[in-house]
């Protein structure tokens, strides 16, 4: 099987020849510089040139707000201010940008790999960063009049990215919204369902309506168990990272494995930075015995590799995938 055939088999609930595996950064097209430096130091090559990885990623940036507009966004008080700022950053993408993306996707497909386009604009995390942590929670608490308009304008951009990515042939479109802490959701499930679930559905629907074969990848750190049924309901196909510090991957697989593909599951808080190569082998063996045994799993570290992950444990990750990843 090619890497693309392998990943599509998992998405379509067919058994591949072996579990697809990748580093999170390769799948999103984003690496920490320390990881790239480590690969250069050890091999003189890019990560995808050293180990077999079954995915390739293309990141999509959002509007490049000026410093003045970023200051205005942090100090919003009216709907008119929201409209004025966003009207200066049109959603439409130029034909040359679309042509370039389609060409990049076609080239990756020709090499035998699936493509995930990862949008950096999302319905929760983007306003969170634009407004600032404390201010955003105040916005939610006081139900500021401008808040729905701000969320809608941000969602409009995400919808455009989703539609364009699907139309240009991406196998997967993804976004990230960190909805949970390591104890619970950051906001009440009721408030999330009221304000954010319908907007996330707009983004998912944009993908599905544009191209039926493009699937939706959703990233959220933290303990988000109670809204997983909602994510399934609105059409999420792939859930990441299944953060093992706060979620039991085997339990999540038993409860939701008929509806979701799971991506991740290898701890970047404990196993990879603090464990031995033997620990890495043991965890990957366990993942294959639980969330990977019937397919529906893409093996990956749960997030980007930081500087505290040793080269020996990166090698162990791929060696263990070779040893335990067959079907």
Secondary structure, DSSP 8 states (H G I E B T S, - for coil): --HHHHHHHHHTT---SB-EE--HHHHHT---HHHHHHHHHHHSS-HHHHS--SEEEEEE------HHHHHHHHT---HHHHHHHHHTS-----HHHHHHHHHHHHHHHHTT-EEEEEES--TTHHHHHHH-HHHHHHHHHHT-TTHHHHHHHHHHHHHHHHHHHHHTT-SEEEEE---B-SSSBSS-HHHIIIIIHHHHHHHHHHHHHH-TT-EEEEE--S--GGGHHHHHHTT--EEE---TTTS-HHHHHHHHTTT-EEEEEE-TTTHHHHS-HHHHHHHHHHHHHTTSTTS-EEEEESS---TTS-HHHHHHHHHHHHHH-B-
